[in-house]
Amino acid sequence: MLFKSSFININPIFPVSITGKKNDDKISELHKDLEINMIQFHSNEEKIILISIDTLFISPDLKKYILSQIKIKIGDYDEANIIIIASHTHFAPALEKHRINLGQIDNQYFNYLCEKISALIDNFKETNEFEVTLQYADKKTNGITCNRRRPVIDYPKIWRKIIVMEPNCSEIIYEEYKVIKVINKLNDNVVGIIWSLPCHPTNLWTKNLISSEFPGIAREKLRNSLTNEKMPVIYLPGLAGDVRAAPPKFNSLSKCIRTLLKLSYPVSYYRFQTKEQYDNWTDKLVNNLLSTTQNTITQKLDKSIKVSIHKCAISNLGINIENTKELIFRKIILGNSISFYTISAEPVSAYTKIFNKFLNTTTHISTGYVDDVFGYLPTNKQIKDGGYESKGFFNNFLIQNNFKEDVESIIEKELNILNAK
């Protein structure tokens, strides 16, 4: 299997409006570099390109520009073979033209980003391919992430039960690292990393910084540990719709009472309040990632790359969105050994079990945040229970109507269609 890659820094060089901020509230201080990382696998006649961008979502205009630049500068690739992933950092410049409650587009930065993308593809074009092998490892951990759907009693409304976005360490999540190392077959050097740990990159102790958040910290540590500053690192956010950082340790009489009575917590109980708290959490996350990376096993690969794409109408789920009409699924199999399943949504963690039913290989990664994401994909139970991921996000994402009650069966049906291709 042949491989080539490139990456580029996309830090703004002027103050910008970032996700979740008003357009006139400009931020200039940088915490951790923003990047675009681009890799290609080539075997026989098939090629796939993975592009990871430190941004909240891939906007339709951004995807359109990237596809057009690849066609102009490199060649005519099928859309199915170009996988564009958002790292989903909540601390990058806003690119939303329509969903302005998420952060109205910073047009100056968008134009700057397009220039950077053009330069990235120019550099990628001039890069030579070389033969690689792939190694894989996974590792289950505990206490780095947690579910963020917590049932509480809404005291002012006569003890009505509601779901809030607060840590719920008793709810099921799938805290699992997955790491693919790309190895130069000629000299055994590590020349690329693809990794996944489902978690929202929304954990900084302040909202006034530009940052790639923990994906950028992990990227830097991986390069340092493998002594390769030019190594591309692709982060796949996985199925992380209801997953956040595990809260800092905090015990008090007030918290015990609130927990016992199922009352809501103040933000200070579960958000990182200091850089030290945040650094302690990222150290734990990265150390587990590095230990996983050290235990990868070489995969037996044939010379095949198989790609399938399936699109269905968003309205199949029961909802309607004016500017997003399609839900996009992809299946990529490398060397008949490693598979990726992607979806243009923010699926909650429980969809891991559903996606696993359809996987064709023992080594696999499923991820959302690919293409133009319509919003959260909740389970049947979550739709009944309510909460932000079920319906609370509708206004911010410009969604109308309601999810059908049996949305899980609809997703399984579409995955069946994808697998049949």
Summary of the structure (lengths in Angstrom):
residues: 421
radius of gyration: 20.9
end to end distance: 22.9
largest distance: 69.0
contacts: 1431
relative contact order: 0.15
helix: 30%
strand: 32%
